[in-house]
Amino acid sequence: MDASNALLMTLGAASLLISWIILLTVSWKEDYAWGLFSLLLPPVGYFYGLFQWNKAGQALWVAILGWVLIILSW
């Protein structure tokens, strides 16, 4: 793996982690159940973000950026 590919992969994984943390804070503020589901089942948290786009849109954009960086690293 090239150094640039490793950097893109690391930045992508870091942005996915940051998006999950943002999504956790937004969902915990909304409702205890959504926060718990987002903590235990991260894909369910992202579905919450799709349904509550006005509140969790920032987390979804950061996750999209992370996936783009990971895909570019291959």
C-alpha positions as CSV (number, residue, x, y, z in Angstrom):
1,M,0.0,0.0,0.0
2,D,1.3,3.4,-1.0
3,A,1.7,6.1,1.6
4,S,-0.9,8.3,-0.1
5,N,-3.4,5.4,-0.1
6,A,-2.7,4.8,3.6
7,L,-3.3,8.4,4.3
8,L,-6.6,8.5,2.4
9,M,-7.7,5.3,4.2
10,T,-6.8,6.8,7.6
11,L,-8.5,10.1,6.9
12,G,-11.6,8.2,5.6
13,A,-11.8,6.0,8.7
14,A,-11.3,9.0,11.0
15,S,-14.0,11.0,9.3
16,L,-16.4,7.9,9.6
17,L,-15.6,7.8,13.3
18,I,-16.2,11.6,13.7
19,S,-19.5,11.3,11.8
20,W,-20.6,8.5,14.1
21,I,-19.8,10.6,17.2
22,I,-21.7,13.6,15.7
23,L,-24.6,11.3,15.0
24,L,-24.5,10.0,18.5
25,T,-24.7,13.4,20.1
26,V,-27.5,14.5,17.8
27,S,-29.5,11.3,18.4
28,W,-29.0,11.4,22.2
29,K,-30.3,15.0,22.3
30,E,-33.4,14.0,20.3
31,D,-34.4,10.9,22.2
32,Y,-32.9,8.3,24.6
33,A,-34.0,5.4,22.4
34,W,-32.5,6.7,19.2
35,G,-29.2,7.4,21.0
36,L,-29.1,3.9,22.4
37,F,-29.9,2.4,19.0
38,S,-27.2,4.5,17.4
39,L,-24.7,3.4,20.0
40,L,-25.4,-0.3,19.7
41,L,-26.3,-0.5,16.0
42,P,-24.6,2.2,14.0
43,P,-26.4,1.5,10.7
44,V,-29.7,2.2,12.5
45,G,-28.2,5.5,13.6
46,Y,-27.5,6.4,10.0
47,F,-31.1,5.6,9.0
48,Y,-32.2,8.0,11.8
49,G,-30.0,10.6,10.1
50,L,-31.7,10.0,6.8
51,F,-35.1,10.5,8.4
52,Q,-34.0,13.5,10.4
53,W,-31.9,15.2,7.7
54,N,-32.4,18.7,9.1
55,K,-30.8,17.7,12.5
56,A,-28.3,15.0,11.4
57,G,-27.4,16.2,7.9
58,Q,-23.9,17.2,8.9
59,A,-23.0,13.8,10.3
60,L,-24.2,12.2,7.0
61,W,-22.1,14.5,4.9
62,V,-19.0,13.7,7.0
63,A,-19.8,10.0,6.6
64,I,-20.2,10.4,2.8
65,L,-16.8,12.2,2.7
66,G,-15.3,9.3,4.7
67,W,-16.6,6.7,2.3
68,V,-15.4,8.7,-0.7
69,L,-11.9,8.9,0.8
70,I,-11.9,5.1,1.5
71,I,-13.0,4.3,-2.0
72,L,-10.3,6.6,-3.4
73,S,-7.6,4.9,-1.4
74,W,-8.2,1.6,-3.2
